[in-house]
Amino acid sequence: MRNIIILLCTCSLFAEHVDQSIIHSIGTTYAQYSSPLCCSVSGKTEDVFVDIGTYVQKGKQLLRLDPIFFTIDLQKQKTMLESAQITVDDAKRNFERMQMLFEKKDGSSPSISKKCYESAELAYKQALTQLKLQEQTLQRAEHTLEESIIKAPYSGVITNRTIHPGAPVQALQPVGLQIEHIDTLYVEFSIPQHYFSKVHKGHKITLELENQQPFTGKIQSLSPNVDKQSRALTCRAIIENKDHTIPSGATVKIQIPVKEVS
C-alpha cells in the first residue's frame, strides 16, 4: 500500500510539472493587412467586379468609374500637346532664321536688331516651357484615367461590399469595398506578467481552432507594458494561412511551452 501511495504521489507531481510547463491562453485572429478602399478621383460607378468572399490577386480590377469624362479630357490634352509641339516647331524655325540673320558667319553686320533676335529666342524658350507643361498635363490626364479603376493593392479576400453600379464616388473617400490579406494572420492574446522572462520573440506556439487540427505559429512581439487591471502582457503571434483554412476574427486556444515556471 505504501508503494502504491508513493507511486500515485509521483505521478501527481509529474502531471503538475507538465501542466505548469505549458502556458494556456485564448486569442483572436486578424488579418495581416486590412484596407477600406478609396479612389483618387470622383465619378460615377460603372462596374463592380467583386463581391464579399471573392479572393483576388494583387492588381486585379475591383471597381471602375464611368470613364467618359476622363477619356474626353485625355483626348483634349493630347490635342493641346500636338498644338504646343507645332508652336515649338514654328518658334524654333523662326529663331534659327533670326540667328542666321543676327550671327552672320562671314562677320558682316547683322541684318536684324538684337531686340528682334532676343525676342525670337525668348519665344522659342517660352514655347519649349509650354510644351513641357502640356506634357505634364497629359501625363496627369492619363494618370487620372488609370485612377478611375480601383485595383487590389495586395492579394486578399473582399470582406465588405456596399457599392453598386451608378453609385457616386468621392475622391479619397471610402467607396464601400474592403480587402483583407489572409495568407498570413496575426493572433493577439495575453499571458500573466510572471511569464515575461519565459517567452520571447520567435517563441513557437501551438494553436487550436474548434473542429480543426492544431497548427503552429510563433510570437512576433510582446508588449513592454503590463496591463494595470489584468496584470497581463499582450502578445502577438504570426501564423501562415496559405490555404485560407483559418478565418480572420476567430477565437483560438493557445499553448505556449516554457522550460520552467517559478
Secondary structure, DSSP 4 states (H G I P E B T S, - for coil): -HHHHHHHHHHHHHHHHHHHTEEEEEEEEEEEEEEEEE-SS-EEEEEE---TT-EE-TT-EEEEE--HHHHHHHHHHHHHHHHHHHHHHHHHHHHHHHHHHHS-TT-PPPSS-HHHHHHHHHHHHHHHHHHHHHHHHHHHHHHHHHHTEEE-SSSEEEEEE---TT-EE-TTSEEEEEEEEEEEEEEEEEEEGGGTTT--TT-EEEEE-TTS--EEEEEEEEEEEE-TTT-EEEEEEEEE-TT--S-TT-EEEEEEE-S---
